[in-house]
Amino acid sequence: MSFRFPLQAVLKYRENIERREYLALGRIHQQVAELEIQVRQAEELCAEATQKREAQTQRGMASVHLQEAYQQEQVLEMRRDHLRSRLQQLRIKLEECRKSYELARQKHEIVDELRTQRLDAYRREQAKQEQLRIDDLFLSRRKRN
């Protein structure tokens, strides 16, 4: 008789949940990485715009152009701030996903450990039964002689 784990369906379910949470965690992690790149690019654009305006101010420029430069900087800074805000929200979501994954992993490990314990007990019982058969066979042969 082969080993049958009565909670095999639960184990499979827990594995699937863990896999789903792991994939979700990976997707959020990828989004965070992409957004971090966008934030860095936005910061670079803001710095470049500020440097460009300061350089032009040193050389002298019309007030209308100065006003346009300030507006452009303001738009870039608003975009950067918006990206930073989204990044902060995503990091919170990432932490939530990490916790969900850890919980799913722990639940899977609990059922898997139970399966391992039951399998070990089954194997010990099978070995015990096999040893009894061998002993009986040995004793029956010894009685014949």
DASULVEN-V874095 format. One record per backbone hydrogen bond with DSSP energy under -0.5 kcal/mol. NH is the residue of the N-H (numbers start at 1). CO is the residue of the C=O. Records with the same first field share a line. If there is no record, write none. Layout:
BEGIN
NH->CO / CO
END
This chain:
BEGIN
6->4
8->5
11->7
12->8
13->9
14->10
15->11
16->12
17->13
18->14
19->15
20->16
21->17
22->18
23->19
24->20
25->21
26->22
27->23
28->24
29->25
30->26
31->27
32->28
33->29
34->30
35->31
36->32
37->33
38->34
39->35
40->36
41->37
42->38
43->39
44->40
45->41
46->42
47->43
48->44
49->45
50->46
51->47
52->48
53->49
54->50
55->51
56->52
57->53
58->54
59->55
60->56
66->62
67->63
68->64
69->65
70->66
71->67
72->68
73->69
74->70
75->71
76->72
77->73
78->74
79->75
80->76
81->77
82->78
83->79
84->80
85->81
86->82
87->83
88->84
89->85
90->86
91->87
92->88
93->89
94->90
95->91
96->92
97->93
98->94
99->95
100->96
101->97
102->98
103->99
104->100
105->101
106->102
107->103
108->104
109->105
110->106
111->107
112->108
113->109
114->110
115->111
116->112
117->113
118->114
119->115
120->116
121->117
122->118
123->119
124->120
125->121
126->122
127->123
128->124
129->125
130->126
131->127
132->128
133->129
134->130
135->131
136->132
137->133
138->134
139->135
140->136
141->137
142->138
143->139
144->140
145->141
END
